[in-house]
């Protein structure tokens, strides 16, 4: 059997007294696009941090292509597209500078770009349709253009895995279409892609599979199956696709939401 691109095995993470992930397990094969679904506070950001090696689990293990997350990240195997609020858009970097960061692992100690580095950055910018904005300060781009710039960074990096945290939040239709097309192309080239998203309506057309998370993986399968109302109710306690659902216990749902929010805020 082939080695999974991502293998999360019974991972538990606490932030002090708060439980962020509870024996979460996930196996994802290479060249697949997987959508990660869960309410705010469900542990999505923590799962990303564990996969990237930024948070060490209290229990359980994580392997990226059979090796540790820290080693995979150092070798440039993991590309990351953050949420907009996680980035300092006032920092004096051009779009080209941001994309060039993806080439750091290919450069020497002086970080001097080679001809190959510049060519990789130019190609990545062209693929995300940002070539004409290469010299612009990154904060001057629109929301969708900023997301495309970080996708370009992963492309220039040559990442074999891409983690995208809400890539379609606040983006224009052109950027959404461009990013979706690029992700399909990258998956066809062998890249493994994990997307945290609230855009459930677009998921079946984009993703090969979906994961429903509420501190642990509640369900992992085809998007059409995971998006069934009775399954979404397990994580959200309501019908986010505006369909009829059985009545839930309000007190229980409120308690779960408050507890989950505290976990995510601490992450």
Secondary structure as GFF3:
##gff-version 3
##sequence-region A 1 267
A	DSSP	beta_strand	6	15	.	.	.	ID=ss1
A	DSSP	beta_strand	18	28	.	.	.	ID=ss2
A	DSSP	beta_strand	33	37	.	.	.	ID=ss3
A	DSSP	alpha_helix	44	51	.	.	.	ID=ss4
A	DSSP	beta_strand	59	64	.	.	.	ID=ss5
A	DSSP	alpha_helix	69	74	.	.	.	ID=ss6
A	DSSP	beta_strand	78	81	.	.	.	ID=ss7
A	DSSP	three_ten_helix	84	86	.	.	.	ID=ss8
A	DSSP	alpha_helix	95	100	.	.	.	ID=ss9
A	DSSP	three_ten_helix	101	106	.	.	.	ID=ss10
A	DSSP	alpha_helix	115	127	.	.	.	ID=ss11
A	DSSP	three_ten_helix	131	133	.	.	.	ID=ss12
A	DSSP	three_ten_helix	138	140	.	.	.	ID=ss13
A	DSSP	alpha_helix	143	157	.	.	.	ID=ss14
A	DSSP	beta_strand	161	165	.	.	.	ID=ss15
A	DSSP	alpha_helix	173	188	.	.	.	ID=ss16
A	DSSP	beta_strand	192	196	.	.	.	ID=ss17
A	DSSP	alpha_helix	200	206	.	.	.	ID=ss18
A	DSSP	beta_strand	209	213	.	.	.	ID=ss19
A	DSSP	beta_strand	217	221	.	.	.	ID=ss20
A	DSSP	alpha_helix	223	226	.	.	.	ID=ss21
A	DSSP	alpha_helix	229	236	.	.	.	ID=ss22
A	DSSP	alpha_helix	250	266	.	.	.	ID=ss23
###
